[in-house]
Amino acid sequence: MLEDAPTADVDPQARDFLDRLDKAGLPTVDELSPEQARGQMEISARFLGPPPKVSKSWDVTIDGPEGAIPVRMSRPIRPEADALPVVVYLHGGGWVVGDHRTHDGLCRAFANASGALVAAVGYRLAPEHPFPAAADDAFAAYRWFRSRAGEVGGDPSRVAVLGDSAGGNLAAVATLMARDLGVAQPTLQVLAYPALDHDFQTESYRRFAEGYFLTRAEMAWYWDQYLPNPADRDRPYASPLRAESLAGLAPALILTAGFDVLRDEGERYAKRLRAAGAPTTLSRYPGMIHGFLRRYPFFDEGRRGLNEAATALRRAFGLTGPGRGVDGDG
């Protein structure tokens, strides 16, 4: 199991980022209000550079459990068909920060590299909307595309879920909910450094509690915002790792970072999925830190991880050929 493997040195590009972050002296998320944290996320998104071009980007709304859910659609450059497979994307940000704008570059890159239509879901955020609001919206979005993807140029028979960090939690939860409620499973579930349990005493939480971008204190703050009632945290739709059974779930690709407090829970989830019979690929990026995919413009390993996920999606969707680059070339 990778959890027992030695950890490499921090990747030089990630180390440069961490050093710059340290010199900037910015407050950590747990020292901010939710509004301030959101503003800080929006500012950080500007430093990622302009998003890749896609053939079309547009906003739609879909039906949700408590009203309309906004969704940002990204259609790849030179699509290979009229009705494209769909990737339901659930953004990271601790269930508190982030939206389709802060993760737009990553979604466009995934669209181009995978050849799929990427649907970035604007689920409700905590603390204004605590658990289970985000989980309910994530599942509602997945179910909508499973039945009505044709309305936006998608193929409802080929729908995957993809999420990073808290979005990885929501992607896993949507997959669990689909099983429990008799909805067809995703073609593939892609979980990037997912938050899957509220246990802050794992080896990775102890070793990387501070100094590696996402801290243990920040994760505790995020859980407090999303799940203010501690009794809810053991529920499988909050902590998927605590689900009694993972049988009957979709094939999975799980990406983890070697220097991430969330590393161990992602790798344990992969182990449990395999034991339950789900074809599962676990890929640790040893020198990486949390959030490395979103920083693919500056992290070579971020681009490699993005391409690994895009290749897995193409294979699951039955798309032939090597696919195009994140900028739609190739």
C-alpha positions in Angstrom: 0.0 0.0 0.0 1.3 3.4 -0.9 0.5 4.7 2.6 3.5 2.7 3.8 5.9 3.9 1.1 8.6 6.4 1.9 7.9 10.0 1.0 10.2 11.7 -1.5 11.4 15.3 -1.3 9.0 18.1 -2.1 9.1 18.7 -5.8 11.2 21.8 -6.6 8.3 23.6 -8.3 6.1 23.0 -5.3 8.9 24.1 -2.9 9.2 27.3 -4.8 5.5 27.9 -4.5 5.6 27.1 -0.7 8.5 29.5 -0.2 6.7 32.3 -2.1 3.6 31.7 0.0 5.6 31.8 3.2 7.2 35.1 2.2 3.8 36.6 1.3 2.7 36.2 4.9 -0.9 35.7 4.1 -3.3 34.6 6.9 -4.4 31.0 6.8 -8.0 30.2 6.1 -8.8 29.3 9.7 -7.9 32.9 10.6 -10.5 34.4 8.2 -14.2 34.7 7.9 -15.9 32.7 5.1 -16.3 35.9 3.1 -12.6 36.8 3.5 -11.6 33.2 2.6 -13.6 33.4 -0.6 -12.0 36.7 -1.5 -8.6 35.2 -1.0 -9.4 32.3 -3.2 -10.6 34.6 -6.0 -7.4 36.6 -5.8 -5.3 33.5 -5.9 -7.1 32.3 -9.0 -5.9 35.4 -10.9 -2.3 34.2 -10.5 -3.0 31.0 -12.5 -3.1 32.9 -15.7 -5.7 33.1 -18.5 -7.7 29.9 -18.9 -7.3 27.7 -22.0 -9.5 28.4 -25.0 -12.4 26.0 -25.6 -14.8 25.8 -28.5 -17.6 27.1 -26.3 -18.2 28.1 -22.6 -21.6 29.0 -21.3 -23.7 29.0 -18.2 -26.9 27.1 -17.6 -29.1 26.4 -14.6 -30.4 22.9 -13.7 -33.0 21.7 -11.2 -31.8 21.3 -7.7 -33.4 20.2 -4.4 -33.8 23.8 -3.1 -33.9 25.8 -6.4 -31.8 26.2 -9.5 -28.2 25.1 -9.5 -25.8 27.2 -11.7 -23.5 25.2 -14.0 -20.6 26.4 -16.2 -20.3 24.3 -19.3 -17.0 23.8 -21.2 -17.0 22.2 -24.7 -13.6 21.1 -26.0 -11.8 22.5 -29.0 -12.5 20.3 -32.1 -15.0 17.9 -30.3 -15.0 14.3 -31.7 -18.8 14.0 -31.8 -22.0 16.0 -31.5 -23.2 14.3 -28.3 -20.2 14.3 -26.0 -19.6 12.3 -22.9 -20.0 14.5 -19.8 -17.8 15.1 -16.8 -19.7 16.5 -13.8 -17.0 18.5 -12.1 -17.2 19.4 -8.4 -14.7 22.0 -7.3 -12.6 22.1 -4.2 -12.5 24.7 -1.5 -13.5 23.0 1.7 -17.3 23.2 0.9 -16.9 26.9 1.7 -14.9 28.7 -1.0 -14.5 28.4 -4.8 -16.9 28.4 -7.7 -16.8 28.0 -11.5 -14.6 31.1 -11.9 -11.9 30.0 -9.5 -11.6 26.6 -11.2 -12.5 27.6 -14.8 -9.0 27.0 -16.1 -8.9 23.5 -14.8 -12.3 22.7 -16.2 -11.4 24.0 -19.6 -8.1 22.0 -19.6 -10.0 18.9 -18.7 -12.5 19.5 -21.5 -9.8 19.8 -24.1 -7.6 16.9 -22.8 -10.5 14.5 -22.2 -12.6 15.3 -25.2 -15.7 15.5 -22.9 -18.2 18.2 -22.0 -17.2 19.4 -18.6 -20.1 20.7 -16.3 -18.8 22.7 -13.3 -21.4 22.6 -10.6 -22.1 25.7 -8.5 -23.3 23.8 -5.4 -24.4 25.6 -2.3 -21.6 26.6 0.1 -21.3 26.4 3.8 -21.7 27.9 6.4 -24.8 29.5 4.9 -25.8 26.1 3.6 -24.4 23.4 5.9 -24.4 19.6 5.3 -26.1 18.0 3.4 -26.7 20.9 1.0 -23.5 20.5 -1.1 -24.0 16.7 -1.2 -27.6 17.0 -2.3 -26.7 19.5 -5.0 -23.9 17.3 -6.3 -26.1 14.3 -6.6 -28.9 16.3 -8.1 -26.5 17.6 -10.8 -25.2 14.1 -11.5 -28.8 12.7 -11.8 -29.8 15.7 -14.1 -27.0 14.9 -16.6 -27.8 11.2 -16.4 -31.3 12.0 -17.8 -31.1 15.3 -19.6 -27.5 15.7 -20.8 -28.8 15.8 -24.4 -30.3 19.3 -23.7 -26.7 20.7 -23.6 -25.1 18.5 -26.2 -24.1 15.6 -23.9 -24.6 11.9 -23.9 -26.6 10.8 -20.8 -25.3 7.2 -21.2 -21.7 8.4 -20.6 -21.4 10.6 -17.5 -18.5 10.6 -15.1 -17.9 12.5 -11.8 -14.7 14.3 -11.0 -13.8 16.3 -7.9 -10.8 17.7 -6.2 -10.4 18.0 -2.4 -13.9 18.8 -1.0 -15.1 18.2 -4.5 -13.6 14.8 -4.3 -15.7 14.2 -1.3 -18.8 15.3 -3.2 -17.9 13.1 -6.2 -17.6 10.1 -3.9 -20.8 10.9 -2.1 -22.7 11.4 -5.4 -21.5 7.9 -6.4 -22.7 6.4 -3.1 -26.1 8.2 -3.3 -26.6 6.9 -6.9 -26.1 3.4 -5.7 -28.3 3.8 -2.7 -31.1 5.5 -4.7 -31.0 3.2 -7.7 -29.5 5.6 -10.2 -27.0 4.4 -12.8 -23.4 4.5 -11.6 -21.0 7.0 -13.1 -18.9 5.8 -16.0 -15.9 6.6 -13.8 -15.3 8.4 -10.5 -12.1 10.5 -10.4 -11.2 11.7 -7.0 -8.2 14.1 -6.7 -6.7 14.4 -3.2 -10.3 13.9 -1.7 -11.5 14.7 1.8 -13.2 11.5 2.8 -13.1 11.4 6.6 -13.0 13.7 9.7 -10.1 11.8 11.3 -7.3 14.3 11.9 -5.0 11.8 13.5 -3.8 9.9 10.4 -0.1 9.7 9.7 -0.4 12.3 6.9 -2.3 14.7 9.1 0.4 14.3 11.8 3.4 14.6 9.4 2.1 17.5 7.2 0.0 19.4 9.7 1.8 22.7 8.8 4.1 24.0 6.1 2.7 22.2 3.1 -0.1 24.6 1.9 -3.2 22.9 3.3 -2.9 22.6 7.1 -4.7 20.5 9.7 -6.1 23.6 11.3 -7.6 24.7 8.0 -9.2 21.3 7.4 -10.7 21.4 10.9 -12.1 24.9 10.2 -13.6 23.6 6.9 -15.3 20.7 8.6 -16.7 23.1 11.3 -18.3 25.3 8.6 -19.8 22.4 6.6 -20.7 20.1 9.5 -21.3 22.2 12.6 -23.1 19.3 14.2 -20.4 16.7 15.1 -23.0 13.9 15.1 -23.3 14.3 11.3 -19.7 13.7 10.6 -19.9 9.9 10.8 -22.6 9.7 8.2 -21.3 8.1 4.9 -22.6 11.1 2.9 -20.3 13.3 5.0 -17.4 10.8 5.5 -17.5 8.3 2.6 -14.6 6.3 4.2 -17.0 5.4 7.0 -19.6 3.9 4.7 -20.5 0.3 5.8 -20.1 -1.0 2.3 -18.5 0.3 -0.9 -19.9 -2.6 -3.0 -21.5 -1.8 -6.3 -19.7 1.4 -6.9 -18.2 2.7 -10.2 -14.6 2.2 -11.3 -12.3 4.8 -9.8 -9.1 6.8 -10.3 -7.8 8.3 -7.1 -4.9 10.8 -7.2 -3.1 11.7 -4.0 -0.2 14.0 -3.1 2.8 12.8 -1.1 2.9 16.0 1.1 -0.9 16.4 1.8 -2.8 16.0 5.0 -5.5 14.2 3.0 -3.2 11.6 1.5 -3.9 8.7 3.7 -7.7 8.8 3.6 -7.6 8.9 -0.2 -5.4 5.9 -0.3 -7.4 4.0 2.3 -10.5 4.6 0.2 -8.8 3.2 -2.9 -8.0 0.1 -0.9 -11.5 -0.3 0.3 -12.9 0.2 -3.2 -10.7 -2.5 -4.6 -11.7 -4.9 -1.8 -15.3 -4.2 -2.6 -14.7 -5.2 -6.2 -14.5 -1.7 -7.9 -11.7 -1.5 -10.5 -9.6 1.2 -8.9 -6.3 2.9 -9.9 -4.4 4.7 -7.1 -1.8 7.1 -8.2 0.4 9.0 -5.7 2.4 12.0 -6.8 5.2 11.7 -4.3 6.6 15.3 -4.3 3.3 17.1 -4.7 1.2 19.2 -2.3 -2.5 19.6 -2.0 -4.2 21.3 -5.0 -1.5 20.5 -7.5 -3.9 19.9 -10.4 -5.2 23.4 -10.3 -1.7 24.7 -10.6 -0.9 22.7 -13.7 0.3 25.9 -15.5 3.3 26.0 -13.1 3.6 22.4 -11.8 4.8 19.8 -14.4 3.4 17.1 -12.1 0.1 19.0 -12.1 -0.1 18.7 -15.9 0.9 15.1 -15.7 -1.9 14.4 -13.2 -4.4 16.2 -15.3 -3.4 14.2 -18.4 -3.5 11.0 -16.4 -7.1 11.7 -15.3 -8.1 12.8 -18.8 -6.6 9.6 -20.3 -8.6 7.5 -17.8 -11.8 9.4 -18.7 -11.2 8.9 -22.5 -10.7 5.2 -22.0 -13.8 4.9 -19.8 -15.9 6.8 -22.3 -14.6 4.7 -25.2 -12.9 7.5 -27.0 -10.1 6.4 -29.3 -6.8 8.0 -29.9 -4.4 9.8 -27.5 -6.6 12.9 -27.0 -5.5 16.5 -27.3 -3.5 18.7 -25.0 -5.0 20.9 -22.3 -5.0 23.8 -24.9 -6.8 21.7 -27.4 -3.8 21.0 -29.6 -2.4 17.6 -30.6 
